[in-house]
Amino acid sequence: MTCAGGTESAPRCPPATVTRERRTTLLTDDGVPIEARYEPSPTPGAEPSGTLALVLGHGFTGSLERPALRRVASAFRQRTAVITFSFRGHGRSGGRSTVGDREVLDLAAAVAWARRLGHRRVATVGFSMGGSVVIRQAALYGTGHGENEEIRPMQDVHHGGRTGRSQRRTAPAPGDAPDTASGPALDAVPGPASGPALDAAPGPAPGSGPDAVSGPASGTAPGDAPGAAPRPALDAASGPASNTASDTAPGGPPPVPPPVPAPGRAPDAAPDAVIAVSAPARWYYRGTAPMRRVHWAVTRPAGRLVSRYGLRTRIDPRGWEVDPLPPVAAAPLIAPTPLLIVHGDRDPYFPLDHPRMLASAADPSSTELWIEPGFGHAETAASPALLTRIADWAAAHT
């Protein structure tokens, strides 16, 4: 596959000058096709090398064509170039959603595409699940992780490993409920208007939801529950999306995807600035009613059917054998790359301890925290004024 063809592969290609809208299919390092769209800067005659590109990561159940993401992209495009794409298992992209784990590979492919289009300045902007992905991707592909033992290099992903690895789980808090659920763990969710079927779905019975908190945070926070037995390994499906795939795991071992390069070998996939909007700090949070409904949608066969046919989101039914690096453990590894954390004081999914935990973990010299009065959750609730401020911050920090 070549850079000039309809499919963009992960290897580096010479920078190209592109001044018109473009659609393509990217190929991730583990072989998953990702639909993507490029909208150039509105400035007449502007060359990509001199303009910022914002790469947007949507929330769970979102996609490139969803109205909420299109509205955000339209607002950002008034100021700079924009790349939107659908995470695996969403929209017309292939594979199945791993709910924040291997999605870092999707984002890396989109960032690398921005570089190949000629952009020297690239910032990632993620909402909800996408917010956790931009934090983790910057830590895994940037230069700040050094020799940190909390993460496993990306080349281990093709052996069924996680994209980054948490070596320990937090001890359960007294009175927390035991785990009885299987399936992928959940880290982030859609905006209130992006998944109406979830609001009608029954929540899990007390004590039946996913329940471990991973990462280095000491103790558990309200709404979290204790660790449980290891879950089956979760391997992303490759190839185009299928409408006939079973919700159960296949009978044999999955095919081995091609090796994934280590972060240090993919400088073209490292962002120059990171913006996380409505992002969770830790895995398995279920302290709010919307999060309990989303846990049901992800961890239960009936919930995955609702997600697949009602929300057009295909979720991998196999869970995590080892927790991926959680956002709160990834945040300190991003520096010196600038990090902006944006959260609303009316977020119905993740309370304010999530952004504060992320900000506390990150390097204060390169991190900003915005607590927005009256702001709800993710791309659905983001106002034009807030989006303008975010775009201006990205331009000033790249």
Secondary structure, 3 states (H helix, E strand, C coil): CCCCCCEECCCCCCCCCCCCCEEEEEECCCCCEEEEEEECCCCCCCCHHHCEEEEEECCCCCCCCCHHHHHHHHHHHCCCEEEEECCCCECCCCCCECCCCCHHHHHHHHHHHHHHCCCCEEEEEEECHHHHHHHHHHHHHCCCCCCCCCCCCHHHHHHCCCCCCCCCECCCCCCCCCCCCCCCCCCCCCCCCCCHHHHHCCCCCCCCCCCCCECCCCCCCCCCCCCCCCCCCCCCCCCCCCCCCCCCCCCCCCCCCCCCCCHHHCHHHCCCEEEEECCCCCCCCCCCHHHHHHHHHHHCHHHHHHHHHHCCECECCCCCCCCCCCHHHHHHHCCCCCEEEEEECCCCCCCCHHHHHHHHHCCCCCEEEEEECCCCCHHHHCCHHHHHHHHHHHHHCC
